[in-house]
Amino acid sequence: MKITRAWLMELNACNGGMEWFDDQKITEINAVDLVKKLFQAEKYSYVNWLLGRVLTEAQFRRYFAFMLQVYLKLFQNKYPKAETFPAYINAVIVYVKEPTQENKDRAYLADRAYLVYRAYLVDRADRADLVDRADRAYRAYLAD
């Protein structure tokens, strides 16, 4: 597939992407070559945007599932004790690979569980912040 400025405009590419494309002095380029150039320039969000428009739905699902798996590995390396988020991502990966109603329902339930867990963490952080502020205020009171 050939990518041109007119094609990018027709698909409402963002201003930054259009400027980058213009700066490259490209009139027409193969999609694969453009993806390579974007990677070299570390324009990863542009790569995702482009792939979402040039890949078939089946190809994009495979790409999306792969990217979720990469993200999950990075997340698990950084937060090895986390359990809820990986379960959510795994449910989404299963749904993306095989979009049945049953898998959609599982992904939805995993999403709800993750949101409840996040709310719990936010509540815990709020309580810790309140305790910290009260402790500082008490120490300030004692110092007077």
N, C-alpha and C positions, 0 to 999 in steps of 0.2 A: 504494500500500500504506500502510495506517495503522499507526503505531507507538504502542504503549501501554506502560505500566509492566509490565503483566502479560506482554506479548509479550517484553519485554526479560528479565524474570525467567525465562520459559519457556526462553529460549535462553541462559541463564546469563551474562548480561552481567556484567562485572566490577563490583566495589563502587564504584570511582571513577566509572564510567559511570552506574551507577544513581543515585549521589549527584548527579552533574551534571544528569541528567535531572530528578530531583526538585527541584533548586534552580531549574530553569527554570519550575516550576509548570505543566508541560505534562501534560495528561491524554491527549491524542491528537494525533498530528501526522503529516502526510504524510512519507514517507521522503525525498523530494527536499528538502522544507523543513528536515527534521532535518539532512540533510547540509550544507545551507547554514549553519545555526546552528552546527554543529560546526566548520565551516571558519572562521567568524567568531571562534569561541572558541579557534581553533588547537588543536583536539582531533583531530589527524590520525590517531592510532592508533584512536580511536573511529570515525572515518570508515571506515577500512579494515575494522574489525570489522563495522560495519553493512553495508557494501557486500558483504562476504563472505556475508551472510545474506539480502540482498534481491535481488541480481542473479542472473540465471540463470547456469549454468556458462559458456555461450558469452560472455555479457556480462562476467563476471568475468575470463575469460581475456583478453579485449581490454583491460580495465582494467589487469590485472596486467602485460601486455606493455607497455602505455603507461607505467606507473610504472617498469618496468625501464629503458625507454628514457630517461626523465627522469633516473633515477639514474645511468645510464651517462654521459649528457652531463655531469652534475655531477662525476662521478668523473674523466672525461677532462679536464675543465677544470682540476681540481685536480692531477691526476697525468698530464700529457700524455705522459710517456715510458713509462707502463705499457702492457704489451701482453697479458699473460696474462689478467688479470681481464676486460678488455673482450671477449676471445674467449670466455670462459666465459659472460658475461652475454648476448652475442649468440646463443650456442648455446641458452641457456635461453629467450630470446625466441622463437627459431624453434620450439622444442618447444612452448612455451605457445600459440603461434598455430596450430601444426599438430602435434598430439600423436601422431605416428606412432612406431613402434618405432625406426626409423632415426634420427629426430630425438632420441628419448630416449637412444639409445646415444651419439650425438654430444655431447649435453649431459653425459652421465655421463663421457665421456672428457675433455671440457673441464674438468669439475669435478676430476677426478683430476690433470690437468696443473696446474691452479691450486693444488691442495693441495701438490703437489710443489714448485712455485715458492715457496709460502709457507714450507714447511719449509726450503728453501734460504735464504730471507731470515732466518728465525729462527736458523738455524745461523750465518749470517754475522754477525748481531747478537750472538749468544753469543760468537763468536770475538772480535769487536771489543771486547766488554765484558771478556773475559779479558785481552786485550792492554792495555786501558786500566787495569784493576786492577793488572796486573803492572808497568806503567809507573809508576803512582802509588806502588806499593810500592818500586820501585827508587829513585825520586826521594826517597822518605822515608828509605830506607836511606842514600843519599848525603848527605842533609841531617844525619844524626846524626853 
